[in-house]
Amino acid sequence: MQAIIINIGNELLSGKTINSNGAFIAEQIAKVGITTKTILSIADNREDLIQHLTSSLKIADIVFITGGLGPTNDDMTKQILAEYYAVGMKTDIQSEENIKAFLQKRNLPITKINLDQAKVPENAIIFPNLIGTAPGMGFYKKGKYVFSLAGVPFEMRNLIKTEIVPFLLQKLDLEKIYVRDILTQGMGESFLSQRIEKWEKALPKTISLAYLPSPGTVKLRLSAKGDKGKIILQGEIDTLIKLIPELIWGYDDDKLEKLIGIKLKEKNYCIATAESCTGGHLTHLITSISGSSDYFKGSIIAYSNEIKEKQLHVSSQTIKKHGAVSEEVVKEMAEGVCNKFNTEIAISTSGIAGPSGGTKEKPVGTVWIAVATPEKTIAQKFIFGDNRQRNIIRSSYAALNMLRKCLE
């Protein structure tokens, strides 16, 4: 079963907006055995949509369209699809009620332009959009499905996961596929591939492996088909765990920051952070988890040496002797913030995020991270790359992973 994804929007072609919709849909449908043949980004243009929709239906079983369903003047997808299928337009009563409820809940006026979003092609299968105003639509003709969804990412993602994928599983006889993501931290993609090379080469032909790296982690995606796929897949994962136990921190949709929260709650520990090079990103990750107020007390962004000394009580002599980016300083930072907020645990970061500021002794990407626990304070040095944003993200996840190991 093959699909083509068409993402509409002039903004996607300007280079200023990344087409995350296409990647998300491809990932979700792959989990149920649907292969993405092509992902297209096209302009808000009637002729382009008709041309690509026509050609796509000749070679694919399913076509996904995102964008063009909102209330703005350039949103023309519904009218084009009605013309394409030679049907008229109708008002979907349930969609109209959903739109009214959505707007009333937010104390927003109910306008004609919003209610017009309930007007849909007469042959459309309607998928309710309860977190937005534009309903999702499906069309079926001659064994082919077309789905048209809002371009707003969080609305589209919700529709794909809660409506479209379950619909396809019900309607289509899809080959059983099992997918597991093994989440690793602490080793780059190329080094990791060398480490598990023999295991990878010995994988059964029924299993495929993909490396999905991102700043701070490498995801290993294993896919297996067939009735026995689940059992075979788990056997290979068990073997992998024995090969790289220190690198694996989670599976599938796990979040390192969430696992940290669970472990802190289990131990009844509270945590504080002292950040320099990460500039608050580490704190952002920790507090992005609902319920983090149960264990997170606060943070100090000690970017300058003055703040390190006055707020965290780092010795000026320590900074003078070893430099702000050093084992000694991050240890004092962690212990200082631990004492200041009266917590059992603290994390501190100090480094040269770049692209400037490096020296021969401490090149750009040099980062020291410390974790203070009730038993001891440990520190570790990392050498990342020369990209500032990636260094901030990688440092934050390296800090969380250090904490995870301490808590275990």
Protein Blocks (a to p, Z undefined) as FASTA:
>chain_A
ZZddddedfklmnopaccfklmmmmmmmmmnopacfbdcdddddfklmmmmmmmmmmmpm
bdcdeehiambfklcklmmmmmmnopacdddfklmmmmmmmmmmnopacdfklmmmmpcc
fkbccdddfkbmbdcddddeehiacddddfblklmmmmmmmmmmmmmmmmpccddddddd
dddehiafklmmmmmmmmmmmpcfkbccdddddehiacdddddedjklmmmmmmmmmmmm
mmmmmlpgbehjacfklmmmmmmmmnopacddddfklnommmmmmmmpghklmmpnbdcd
dfbfklmmmmnopafklmmmnopadfklmmmmmmmmmmmnopabdcdddddebjghiafk
lgghiacdddddfkbccdddddddfbfklmmmmmmmmmmmmmmmmmZZ
